[in-house]
Amino acid sequence: MAGINATHPSAELGLLGGFNPFIFEDNDPPQILPIGDTPIGNLIFLVTDPDGDDYGSIGLKIAFSQNSFRLADNVEEFFERLREPSE
């Protein structure tokens, strides 16, 4: 997540300066909102299209690929997954 005010830059989950603005040229009205990225360029996004089935979900778009997938159904679930150790 961008702007979580971590104690040092490597602990931040994403920096907004890394986004390519051309990715969002056709995103009007907004259907997705970039909320973070990963060190290798994957994009973390929030679905903001109120008419879509995925409204409010958090997704990950893989860098240099057309592939994306759902990380969580909502923001609360996303943060809970960040706290829980993976099995």
Backbone as JSON Lines, residues from 0, in Angstrom:
{"i":0,"aa":"M","n":[0.85,-1.17,0.0],"ca":[0.0,0.0,0.0],"c":[0.9,1.23,0.0]}
{"i":1,"aa":"A","n":[0.52,2.18,-0.77],"ca":[1.31,3.4,-0.84],"c":[1.01,4.26,0.38]}
{"i":2,"aa":"G","n":[2.05,4.89,0.89],"ca":[1.87,5.88,1.94],"c":[1.47,5.35,3.3]}
{"i":3,"aa":"I","n":[1.99,4.19,3.7],"ca":[1.64,3.69,5.04],"c":[2.58,4.25,6.1]}
{"i":4,"aa":"N","n":[3.5,5.11,5.67],"ca":[4.45,5.77,6.58],"c":[5.3,4.78,7.37]}
{"i":5,"aa":"A","n":[5.88,3.83,6.66],"ca":[6.76,2.87,7.29],"c":[8.02,3.58,7.8]}
{"i":6,"aa":"T","n":[8.69,2.94,8.74],"ca":[9.87,3.55,9.33],"c":[11.04,3.66,8.36]}
{"i":7,"aa":"H","n":[11.07,2.84,7.31],"ca":[12.12,2.94,6.3],"c":[11.54,2.54,4.94]}
{"i":8,"aa":"P","n":[12.08,3.07,3.84],"ca":[11.48,2.87,2.51],"c":[11.28,1.41,2.1]}
{"i":9,"aa":"S","n":[12.17,0.52,2.48],"ca":[12.02,-0.87,2.05],"c":[10.84,-1.57,2.71]}
{"i":10,"aa":"A","n":[10.27,-0.98,3.76],"ca":[9.1,-1.56,4.43],"c":[7.79,-1.09,3.82]}
{"i":11,"aa":"E","n":[7.83,-0.06,3.0],"ca":[6.62,0.38,2.3],"c":[6.19,-0.71,1.34]}
{"i":12,"aa":"L","n":[4.89,-0.9,1.19],"ca":[4.39,-1.93,0.28],"c":[4.28,-1.43,-1.15]}
{"i":13,"aa":"G","n":[4.41,-0.16,-1.36],"ca":[4.35,0.38,-2.71],"c":[4.6,1.87,-2.7]}
{"i":14,"aa":"L","n":[5.1,2.38,-3.78],"ca":[5.34,3.81,-3.92],"c":[4.58,4.31,-5.13]}
{"i":15,"aa":"L","n":[3.71,5.31,-4.94],"ca":[2.86,5.79,-6.02],"c":[3.65,6.31,-7.21]}
{"i":16,"aa":"G","n":[4.87,6.73,-7.04],"ca":[5.66,7.25,-8.14],"c":[5.98,6.22,-9.21]}
{"i":17,"aa":"G","n":[5.78,4.94,-8.92],"ca":[6.12,3.9,-9.86],"c":[5.05,3.59,-10.88]}
{"i":18,"aa":"F","n":[3.87,4.23,-10.81],"ca":[2.79,3.9,-11.72],"c":[2.97,4.57,-13.07]}
{"i":19,"aa":"N","n":[2.66,3.85,-14.11],"ca":[2.66,4.4,-15.47],"c":[1.29,5.01,-15.72]}
{"i":20,"aa":"P","n":[1.21,6.34,-15.92],"ca":[-0.11,6.97,-16.07],"c":[-0.88,6.5,-17.29]}
{"i":21,"aa":"F","n":[-0.2,5.97,-18.3],"ca":[-0.88,5.53,-19.52],"c":[-1.71,4.26,-19.3]}
{"i":22,"aa":"I","n":[-1.45,3.55,-18.2],"ca":[-2.24,2.36,-17.88],"c":[-3.7,2.76,-17.67]}
{"i":23,"aa":"F","n":[-3.94,3.98,-17.19],"ca":[-5.26,4.4,-16.76],"c":[-5.91,5.39,-17.72]}
{"i":24,"aa":"E","n":[-5.45,5.47,-18.96],"ca":[-6.02,6.41,-19.93],"c":[-7.52,6.2,-20.14]}
{"i":25,"aa":"D","n":[-7.95,4.95,-20.22],"ca":[-9.36,4.64,-20.51],"c":[-10.16,4.36,-19.24]}
{"i":26,"aa":"N","n":[-9.66,4.75,-18.09],"ca":[-10.29,4.44,-16.81],"c":[-11.18,5.61,-16.37]}
{"i":27,"aa":"D","n":[-12.08,6.05,-17.27],"ca":[-12.95,7.19,-16.97],"c":[-14.36,6.86,-17.45]}
{"i":28,"aa":"P","n":[-15.32,6.7,-16.57],"ca":[-15.22,6.88,-15.13],"c":[-14.38,5.77,-14.51]}
{"i":29,"aa":"P","n":[-13.78,6.03,-13.36],"ca":[-12.88,5.05,-12.74],"c":[-13.56,3.72,-12.46]}
{"i":30,"aa":"Q","n":[-12.9,2.66,-12.9],"ca":[-13.36,1.31,-12.61],"c":[-12.39,0.6,-11.68]}
{"i":31,"aa":"I","n":[-11.12,1.02,-11.74],"ca":[-10.12,0.52,-10.81],"c":[-9.31,1.7,-10.28]}
{"i":32,"aa":"L","n":[-8.8,1.54,-9.07],"ca":[-8.01,2.58,-8.43],"c":[-6.69,1.96,-7.98]}
{"i":33,"aa":"P","n":[-5.56,2.44,-8.48],"ca":[-4.28,1.88,-8.03],"c":[-4.05,2.27,-6.57]}
{"i":34,"aa":"I","n":[-3.7,1.29,-5.76],"ca":[-3.45,1.57,-4.34],"c":[-2.06,1.13,-3.9]}
{"i":35,"aa":"G","n":[-1.31,0.5,-4.76],"ca":[0.04,0.07,-4.4],"c":[0.69,-0.7,-5.51]}
{"i":36,"aa":"D","n":[1.93,-1.05,-5.3],"ca":[2.65,-1.88,-6.25],"c":[3.66,-2.71,-5.49]}
{"i":37,"aa":"T","n":[4.33,-3.61,-6.2],"ca":[5.33,-4.47,-5.6],"c":[6.7,-4.09,-6.15]}
{"i":38,"aa":"P","n":[7.76,-4.53,-5.5],"ca":[9.1,-4.18,-5.99],"c":[9.39,-4.63,-7.42]}
{"i":39,"aa":"I","n":[8.69,-5.66,-7.9],"ca":[8.94,-6.11,-9.27],"c":[7.94,-5.54,-10.27]}
{"i":40,"aa":"G","n":[7.12,-4.58,-9.84],"ca":[6.25,-3.87,-10.77],"c":[4.82,-4.35,-10.87]}
{"i":41,"aa":"N","n":[4.41,-5.31,-10.06],"ca":[3.01,-5.72,-10.06],"c":[2.16,-4.59,-9.48]}
{"i":42,"aa":"L","n":[0.94,-4.48,-9.92],"ca":[0.05,-3.39,-9.5],"c":[-1.02,-3.93,-8.57]}
{"i":43,"aa":"I","n":[-1.2,-3.31,-7.41],"ca":[-2.27,-3.65,-6.49],"c":[-3.36,-2.61,-6.7]}
{"i":44,"aa":"F","n":[-4.61,-3.08,-6.91],"ca":[-5.69,-2.15,-7.24],"c":[-6.97,-2.48,-6.5]}
{"i":45,"aa":"L","n":[-7.81,-1.45,-6.36],"ca":[-9.14,-1.56,-5.76],"c":[-10.17,-1.4,-6.87]}
{"i":46,"aa":"V","n":[-11.14,-2.3,-6.94],"ca":[-12.2,-2.21,-7.94],"c":[-13.25,-1.21,-7.44]}
{"i":47,"aa":"T","n":[-13.47,-0.14,-8.22],"ca":[-14.37,0.94,-7.8],"c":[-15.61,1.06,-8.67]}
{"i":48,"aa":"D","n":[-15.81,0.14,-9.59],"ca":[-16.99,0.16,-10.45],"c":[-18.19,-0.34,-9.66]}
{"i":49,"aa":"P","n":[-19.13,0.56,-9.28],"ca":[-20.25,0.14,-8.43],"c":[-21.21,-0.83,-9.1]}
{"i":50,"aa":"D","n":[-21.17,-0.92,-10.42],"ca":[-22.07,-1.82,-11.14],"c":[-21.47,-3.21,-11.36]}
{"i":51,"aa":"G","n":[-20.2,-3.39,-11.02],"ca":[-19.54,-4.66,-11.25],"c":[-19.69,-5.64,-10.1]}
{"i":52,"aa":"D","n":[-19.54,-6.92,-10.41],"ca":[-19.63,-7.96,-9.38],"c":[-18.46,-7.92,-8.41]}
{"i":53,"aa":"D","n":[-17.33,-7.32,-8.83],"ca":[-16.13,-7.29,-8.01],"c":[-15.98,-6.02,-7.2]}
{"i":54,"aa":"Y","n":[-17.02,-5.19,-7.13],"ca":[-16.95,-3.9,-6.44],"c":[-16.38,-4.05,-5.03]}
{"i":55,"aa":"G","n":[-15.34,-3.27,-4.73],"ca":[-14.73,-3.28,-3.41],"c":[-13.63,-4.3,-3.23]}
{"i":56,"aa":"S","n":[-13.41,-5.16,-4.22],"ca":[-12.37,-6.18,-4.08],"c":[-10.99,-5.58,-4.38]}
{"i":57,"aa":"I","n":[-9.97,-6.27,-3.9],"ca":[-8.58,-5.89,-4.12],"c":[-7.97,-6.92,-5.05]}
{"i":58,"aa":"G","n":[-7.27,-6.44,-6.08],"ca":[-6.66,-7.33,-7.05],"c":[-5.19,-7.05,-7.25]}
{"i":59,"aa":"L","n":[-4.53,-7.95,-7.97],"ca":[-3.12,-7.82,-8.32],"c":[-2.98,-8.04,-9.8]}
{"i":60,"aa":"K","n":[-2.42,-7.05,-10.51],"ca":[-2.15,-7.19,-11.94],"c":[-0.67,-7.49,-12.08]}
{"i":61,"aa":"I","n":[-0.36,-8.61,-12.72],"ca":[1.02,-9.05,-12.89],"c":[1.72,-8.16,-13.91]}
{"i":62,"aa":"A","n":[2.91,-7.7,-13.57],"ca":[3.69,-6.83,-14.46],"c":[4.01,-7.54,-15.78]}
{"i":63,"aa":"F","n":[3.98,-6.79,-16.86],"ca":[4.33,-7.28,-18.2],"c":[3.47,-8.46,-18.63]}
{"i":64,"aa":"S","n":[2.23,-8.49,-18.18],"ca":[1.31,-9.59,-18.48],"c":[-0.11,-9.04,-18.49]}
{"i":65,"aa":"Q","n":[-1.01,-9.77,-19.09],"ca":[-2.43,-9.43,-19.03],"c":[-3.12,-10.1,-17.85]}
{"i":66,"aa":"N","n":[-2.38,-10.9,-17.1],"ca":[-2.94,-11.67,-15.99],"c":[-3.15,-10.82,-14.75]}
{"i":67,"aa":"S","n":[-4.29,-11.02,-14.11],"ca":[-4.57,-10.41,-12.82],"c":[-5.44,-11.37,-12.03]}
{"i":68,"aa":"F","n":[-5.43,-11.22,-10.72],"ca":[-6.27,-12.07,-9.89],"c":[-6.66,-11.34,-8.62]}
{"i":69,"aa":"R","n":[-7.69,-11.87,-7.98],"ca":[-8.25,-11.27,-6.78],"c":[-7.42,-11.68,-5.56]}
{"i":70,"aa":"L","n":[-7.05,-10.67,-4.77],"ca":[-6.35,-10.93,-3.52],"c":[-7.32,-11.05,-2.35]}
{"i":71,"aa":"A","n":[-8.39,-10.24,-2.39],"ca":[-9.36,-10.23,-1.29],"c":[-10.68,-9.66,-1.79]}
{"i":72,"aa":"D","n":[-11.76,-10.02,-1.11],"ca":[-13.08,-9.53,-1.49],"c":[-13.34,-8.1,-1.05]}
{"i":73,"aa":"N","n":[-12.58,-7.62,-0.05],"ca":[-12.76,-6.26,0.45],"c":[-11.49,-5.82,1.17]}
{"i":74,"aa":"V","n":[-11.45,-4.57,1.57],"ca":[-10.26,-4.01,2.22],"c":[-9.98,-4.69,3.55]}
{"i":75,"aa":"E","n":[-11.02,-4.97,4.33],"ca":[-10.83,-5.62,5.62],"c":[-10.16,-6.98,5.46]}
{"i":76,"aa":"E","n":[-10.64,-7.77,4.49],"ca":[-10.05,-9.08,4.24],"c":[-8.6,-8.94,3.79]}
{"i":77,"aa":"F","n":[-8.32,-7.95,2.96],"ca":[-6.96,-7.73,2.48],"c":[-6.0,-7.48,3.64]}
{"i":78,"aa":"F","n":[-6.37,-6.57,4.55],"ca":[-5.5,-6.28,5.69],"c":[-5.39,-7.46,6.64]}
{"i":79,"aa":"E","n":[-6.46,-8.23,6.78],"ca":[-6.4,-9.43,7.62],"c":[-5.41,-10.43,7.03]}
{"i":80,"aa":"R","n":[-5.4,-10.58,5.72],"ca":[-4.46,-11.5,5.08],"c":[-3.02,-11.04,5.25]}
{"i":81,"aa":"L","n":[-2.81,-9.73,5.32],"ca":[-1.45,-9.22,5.57],"c":[-0.98,-9.57,6.97]}
{"i":82,"aa":"R","n":[-1.89,-9.67,7.9],"ca":[-1.54,-9.98,9.3],"c":[-1.33,-11.47,9.54]}
{"i":83,"aa":"E","n":[-2.07,-12.31,8.83],"ca":[-2.03,-13.75,9.06],"c":[-0.85,-14.39,8.35]}
{"i":84,"aa":"P","n":[-0.15,-15.32,9.01],"ca":[0.9,-16.06,8.31],"c":[0.28,-17.02,7.28]}
{"i":85,"aa":"S","n":[0.92,-17.18,6.14],"ca":[0.39,-18.1,5.13],"c":[0.63,-19.54,5.57]}
{"i":86,"aa":"E","n":[-0.28,-20.4,5.16],"ca":[-0.19,-21.81,5.55],"c":[0.56,-22.6,4.52]}
